[in-house]
Amino acid sequence: MTLVTDPPGARAYYNNKYVGETPVTFHFTYYQSPGLRFEKEGYKSLEAAPKVTPPVYERFPLDFFAEALPLRLVDRHRFIYELQKEAKPDIDALVKRADELRTETTSGK
């Protein structure tokens, strides 16, 4: 499985297990909808659960014959995600709102 993000360099987690920084390629064992999570400083964390379907040769009864073949069959999945920038808080607006709340609480409104 290959995980790619835009921008690259996000920490990637597969079923809550760290697998590396994107782009990252790793082996997976089970066909399932994995829990993917991506984290990068300055960007919102992203969670996804893509559907990973097995190829025909991995389904019963063909899987028995595929295992007996002298060649190695490889199934690759590639997922690409775009991370959204995290909105930076407006410090001036936060200070102004804090002052307003402080005034309200001390004046008894």
C-alpha positions as CSV (number, residue, x, y, z in Angstrom):
1,M,0.0,0.0,0.0
2,T,1.3,3.4,-0.9
3,L,0.1,6.6,0.9
4,V,0.7,10.0,-0.6
5,T,-0.2,13.4,0.8
6,D,-0.1,16.9,-0.6
7,P,2.1,18.3,0.9
8,P,4.4,15.4,1.5
9,G,6.0,14.7,4.9
10,A,2.9,14.0,6.9
11,R,3.1,11.3,9.6
12,A,1.0,8.4,8.4
13,Y,-0.8,5.9,10.6
14,Y,-2.4,2.6,9.5
15,N,-4.9,1.3,12.0
16,N,-3.3,3.5,14.7
17,K,0.2,2.2,13.9
18,Y,2.8,4.6,12.6
19,V,4.1,3.5,9.2
20,G,6.3,6.5,8.2
21,E,6.2,9.9,6.6
22,T,4.4,10.3,3.3
23,P,5.0,9.2,0.6
24,V,5.3,5.8,2.3
25,T,4.9,2.3,1.0
26,F,4.4,-0.7,3.2
27,H,3.0,-4.2,3.1
28,F,-0.5,-5.1,4.5
29,T,-1.9,-8.4,5.3
30,Y,-5.7,-8.2,5.4
31,Y,-8.2,-6.7,2.9
32,Q,-10.3,-4.4,5.0
33,S,-11.2,-0.7,5.2
34,P,-8.1,0.5,7.1
35,G,-8.2,3.4,9.4
36,L,-5.8,5.9,8.0
37,R,-4.6,9.1,9.8
38,F,-2.3,11.8,8.6
39,E,-0.7,14.5,10.8
40,K,1.5,17.4,9.8
41,E,2.4,20.6,11.7
42,G,0.4,23.5,10.4
43,Y,-2.2,21.3,8.7
44,K,-5.5,19.8,10.0
45,S,-5.3,16.1,10.8
46,L,-7.0,13.9,8.3
47,E,-8.7,10.6,8.9
48,A,-9.9,8.2,6.1
49,A,-11.1,4.7,5.7
50,P,-10.8,3.8,2.1
51,K,-12.3,0.6,0.8
52,V,-9.6,-2.0,-0.1
53,T,-10.9,-4.8,-2.2
54,P,-9.0,-8.0,-2.9
55,P,-8.2,-8.9,-6.5
56,V,-10.1,-11.8,-8.1
57,Y,-7.2,-14.2,-7.5
58,E,-7.4,-13.6,-3.7
59,R,-11.0,-14.7,-3.5
60,F,-12.3,-18.2,-2.8
61,P,-11.7,-20.6,-4.5
62,L,-9.2,-19.0,-6.8
63,D,-7.0,-18.0,-3.8
64,F,-6.1,-21.7,-3.4
65,F,-4.7,-21.9,-7.0
66,A,-3.0,-18.5,-6.8
67,E,-1.0,-19.7,-3.8
68,A,0.1,-22.8,-5.7
69,L,1.5,-20.8,-8.7
70,P,5.3,-20.7,-9.0
71,L,5.1,-16.9,-9.5
72,R,4.5,-14.2,-6.9
73,L,1.4,-12.1,-7.4
74,V,1.5,-8.6,-6.0
75,D,-1.5,-6.4,-5.3
76,R,-0.8,-2.7,-5.0
77,H,-3.0,0.1,-3.7
78,R,-2.2,3.8,-3.8
79,F,-4.1,6.4,-2.0
80,I,-3.6,10.2,-2.4
81,Y,-4.9,12.8,0.1
82,E,-4.7,16.5,0.2
83,L,-4.2,18.1,3.6
84,Q,-5.9,21.4,4.5
85,K,-3.9,24.2,6.1
86,E,-4.8,24.9,9.7
87,A,-6.4,28.3,10.2
88,K,-4.2,30.5,12.4
89,P,-6.2,32.2,15.2
90,D,-6.5,36.0,15.0
91,I,-4.7,36.9,18.3
92,D,-5.9,40.5,18.3
93,A,-9.6,39.3,18.0
94,L,-9.0,36.7,20.8
95,V,-7.5,39.3,23.1
96,K,-10.4,41.7,22.3
97,R,-13.0,39.0,23.0
98,A,-11.3,38.1,26.3
99,D,-11.3,41.7,27.4
100,E,-15.1,41.9,26.6
101,L,-15.8,38.8,28.6
102,R,-13.7,40.0,31.5
103,T,-15.7,43.3,31.4
104,E,-19.0,41.5,31.3
105,T,-18.2,39.2,34.2
106,T,-16.8,42.0,36.5
107,S,-19.7,44.4,35.7
108,G,-22.4,41.7,36.5
109,K,-24.1,41.7,33.2
